[in-house]
């Protein structure tokens, strides 16, 4: 396997991992939207609906975090394969977004457990 083949493989792996991350986010979005529409079309707006929507939101946040983890992994692979300033900026932005979402989601999960 030549050096060029290795870089092609590394790029493919980074692309596959990033695509998996997008898939997780899309799947979480579909689940969250379907749960939201089910709750809305049932027509009963009470504390049960509010609790269900809160659980739905926290679940969606977990999908977002998992998807972003895959995307961070893909960007790390890509940055190792082809280190440039733009890749580092994208990686830093994704890590920052993921960290902020994780912080607030974890805090809200602790509050909702009380």
N, C-alpha and C positions, 0 to 999 in steps of 0.2 A: 504494500500500500504506500503510495507516494505521499509526499508532504501536502500536495494539492488535494488529494483524496481525503486526507485527514481533515483539512479545513472545510471541505464540502460537507463532510459528515458532521462536523461540529456545528456548522451553520444550519444543517437540517435538524439536528437535535434541538438547537435553540429555537428554531421555528416551530417544531412540534410541541415543545414545552410551552411556548407562548400561546400557541393555538389551544392547547389544553386549558390554559388559564382563561382565555376568552370564552371557551366552551363552558367552563364552570360558572363564570359570571352570567352568561346568557341563560344557562339552565336555572340559576338562582333567580334571575329576573322573571323567567317564565313562571316558576313556582310562586314567586311573590305576587305577580300580577294575577295569576289564577286564584290564589288565596284571597287577594283583595277583592276581586270581582265576585267571588262566591260569598264573601262576607257582606258586600254591598247589596247583592241581589236577594239575599235572604230577607232584607228589609227591616230587620230588628236592630235598632241602634240602642244598645244598652251597655252595661259594664262588661258583659261577655264579649260583645263585638270589639270593644275597646281593648280588652285583654288579648283577644285573638289577633288584632292588628299589631299590637305591641310585640307579641311573640313572632308574628310574621316579619316585622321589621328587624328584630334581632336575628332571626334566621337568615334573612336576606343579607344582613351585614356579615354573617359568618361566611356565606357564599362569596361575597365581595372580597373578604380577607383571604380566603383560600385561592380564589382566582388571582389576586394580586401577588400572592406568594409564588405561584407558578410563573407569573410575568417577571417577578424579580429574579427568579432562577434563570429564566430565559435571557434576561438582560445581563446577568452575571456571566453566563456562558458566552454570549455575544461579545461582551466587553473583554473577556479573556482572549477570545479568538481574534478580535480586531479592536484593540484598544485605541480609541480616539476621544477627543474632548466631548463631542456630541453624545457618544454612548454613555460617558460618565455622567453627563447632565441628565439624560433620560433616566438612568439608573438611580441617581440621587433623588430625582423628583418622584419616581415610583416608590422608593423606599420611604420618603417623607410622607407621602399620601397614605401609604399602608400603615405607617407608625401612628399617624394621627387617628385614622379610622380605628385601628386596633385599640388605642388608648381609650377613646370614647365608647366604643362598643363594650370593652371589658368593664368599664366603669358602669355603664347602664345595665349590664348583666348582673353585676354585684348589687346594684340598687334594686333591680327587679326580683332578686332572690330573697330580699328582706321581707 
